[in-house]
Amino acid sequence: MRPTLVDASQVFSDLPLYSISQVNALAPDERAHIYRSLIPLDVVLRFDIDLDALTTGTGSSLLRLDAEATSVALSLRHAVDAGDPLLYLQLADTAMGQIEVAMFIVNDPHAERFDIDRLPDGRPTYFGTQGRNVSEEVRAMEAGLAPGQVRRGLRLSRDLIPILERFVENLHHDAFYIQPLAYHNAILFERLGFSYALGLGRMEWIHNEFMPGGLLRGRLDGSTPFRRRGAAGTVRGRSWAIHDGVMGMPYSGVKMYKRVGMHAGVITFPSAVW
């Protein structure tokens, strides 16, 4: 288990906590201590962030916690004026009393930025749902990024999943849920041990239709930079084509879950090359 910034096990053992809403109802110091246990220690050390206060040398806070009734968003930056966070995590209670990771993003702040999240006039794209900055998407794709990435990541997903498992286990849950925003996210989560609550059939259909003779493979006709004929052979290539609308519908309807301490062994793209 990779170490985190703090060990909140004592707080959890002293209080009967079962949900994000109960954590949010704690005193601010207790609440902050618990959520700081989600931050990998490696990240703090790598970027020279003060361990105790999570501040710069001038005392400016680098951690922001936005706790609402049933959700929390955690954002950690390496510098006060950084435009993008190192780590962004949003957790929430579901209507069924489950714990859901609504979003998690990891950025290398020193890597080149690609403005796929905003149009040339500065308006946000909202993950491509309100427009696309195609020229920036092409640059990102050619640099080896996947849809939705504004910067290269820090390869932290494999470290973050056990940290999230420990967190939800301390809330007396044996699993947590996540909705992959893109095809490549789902494949990554498969590799990290997740299974499907919804969408397994869709993922299998996507794989089959990218195989020789399949509907989606036939649509890789070079008509856009994202529909290159070899795109079916890689996770990123498929994900960019899907983002470009090759399915004729948005990528949606997929929800995954991770059981604490268990690897589901689900594979929908055998022998996948990233």
N, C-alpha and C positions, 0 to 999 in steps of 0.2 A: 504494500500500500504506500503510495507516494505521500510524503508529509504535506500537510496544509499549514496555512499561516498560524492558525490556533487550533487547539483541541477543545471542542465544546462538549465533550462527552459528559463532563461533570454537570454542566447546566442541563443537558438533556435528562440525566439520571435523577436530578433533583426536582424536575418539573414534568408533569404528565402531558406531554405535547404530542399532538397527532396531526396537525395541519399547519399550513402556512398562516392561516388567519390567527391561530393561537400564538404562533411565534411573533406575528406582527403586533399582537396585543400586549407583549411584554414591555417592560421598561426599556427605553432606548439603548442603554448600555448592554443589557442582556441580549436584546434583539441583534444589535450590531455584532456582539461576540459570536453568536450562533451563525450569522451569515458570513462572517469572516472565515469560518471553517470551510467555506466553499472555495477559497482562493488557494491555488497550489503554491507552496512555498517557493518552488523553483522560479516561478514568474517574478515574484517579489525580489528574490536575490539577483536574478539575471538583469533586472533593470534598475538596480541600486535604489530601491524604494525603502524608506524607513520601515522596519519591521513592526514597530509598536504602534506608530501613529498613522502609517500609510500616507506619509506626506513627503514633500520635497524637502530639500535642505532649508528652504525659507518657511517651512511650516504650512504650506498650502495643501489642502486635502486632495488626494488623488482617487479616493473611493467615494462613490455616490450610491446611496441606498434609497430607493423609492418604494416604500411599503404602503400598500393600499389595503383594502378590506381583506381580500383573499389572494393577493398576489404581491410579488416583490421583484424589483429589477435592480440588479447589482452591476455597476459599471466601474471598472478600474482602468485608469490611465497611467501612462509612464511619465507624463508631464502635464502641468496644469493647462497649457494651451494646446494640447494634442487634440486634433480633430476627431480621431477615432480611438475607441477604447482598446486596450490590450485584451480585455476580457469583458464580455457582456453576457449576463445570465438573467433570464426571466423565468420565474417559477410561479405556479398558481395551483390552487385547489380546483378540482373539477366539481361539477354538480353531483357526481357520484362519489365524492369523498376521496378521490385519488389525487396523487401528486403529478403534475404535468410540467415538463420543461417546455415552456412556450417558445423560447428562443435561446440559442447560445451561439456566440460569435467570438472568434479568437483572431486577432490581427497581429502581424509583425509590424510595429510602428516604423521600423527603419526600411521596410520594403517599399517599392514603388506603388503609388496609389493609382487606381483606375476608377474614373468617375462614372461607373455604371449605375450608381444610385441616384444620379441627378441628370437632368437634361442640360443641354448647352446653356440655357437661360437660367439655370440654377434651381428650377423646380424639381422636387423629388419624384423618382419613378415608382416608389413603393413596390420594390422588388419586381419591376417590370409591368405592374398592373395598370399604371397610369402613364405609360409611355416608356420608350427605350432609347438609350444613348448607344446606338448601334456601333458607331465608330470606336467608342471606348470598350464596348463588349468585344469587338474584334481584337483590339489590342490586348485585352485581358486574356482572351482565349489563346492568342498566339504566344503569350507569356506563360502559359501553363496553368492559368487559374480556371476555376469552374464558375458556373452561373452564380451570381450573388456575392462573389468575393470581390471586395474593393482592394484588398491587399493579400499577399501571401500569408498563410497562417503560421502558427508557432508549433504545429504538430503536438497539440496538447490533448486532443480528444481522448486518446488512450489513457491519459492520466486523469482526466476529468470524470470519466464514467465511474471509476471506483469511488471517487470522492462524492459524487452524487448518490451512489448506492449507499454509502455509509450515512449520508445525510438523511435519506428517506427511511433507512432502517432505524435511525434514531427517532424518527417520527412514527415508528411502529407500523411501517408499511413493508411489504415484501417485493414491491415493484414500483416503477415509475414509468410515465408515458411521455411520448414526444411525437410531434408531427413534422416529418421531414419536409422542408420547403422545396426541395428539388430532388430529382432522381439520384444524383450522386450522393446526397445526404443519406438516403435510404440504404444505398449499397454500403456506405461507410458504417452505418449503424448495424447492418447485418454483420459486418466483420467484427464489430465490438460486442456481439452477443445478443442483439435485439431480435425480437420476433414481431409478427404483425397482429395487431388487434383488428385493423381494417386494411384492405388493399393488397393482400398477398396475391390474389387472382390478377389484379391489375399489373403488379410487378412481373408476374410470370408471363402475362400477355405481352407486355413491353419487350421482354427478352425474346419471346418466340417471334414477334413481328420484326425484330432487328436481325433475325437469322436469315440466311439465304432464302429467297423466295417470299419473305415476309412483307407485309404492307409497309411498315415503317422503313425497312431497308430500301424498298423501291422508291421511297420519297427522298432518299439521299441522292439527289440528282445534280448537286452543284449549283442549284438556283440561288442559294445565298451562301455566305461564308460559313454558316453553321450547319450546312447540309452537305458536307463533303462526303464523297463516296466511301471513304474509309472510316467514317465516324462511328459506325456500328460496332467496331472492334474494341472501343475503349469506353470506360465509364464516363470520362469527361466529354468525349465526342457525342455519346448518346444524350447526356444531360444538356449540352448546348443545343442539340437538334430539338429536343423536347421543349426547351425554353423558347426556341424559335418557332414553335407551333407545329412541329412535324406530326403530332398526334391529332391535330385538328381540335384540340381541347386543352385546357390548362392541366398541369400536373397537380392533382388534388385527390382527396379521398383516401389518403394513406395515413395511418396512425400506427405507431409502433410502441412496444413496451420492453423494458429490461427487468428481468427478475434478479433480485439481489443474489450475487454469488453464482449465477448460472449463465452459461453461454448457450443460446438457443440452437445454434448450428444451422440457421436458415441461410440458403444460398440461392438467389434468383438469377445470378449472372455467373455461372461456373467459369473458373479460370479467367476471371476478369483482369484486364490490364487497366491500370488507372488512367 
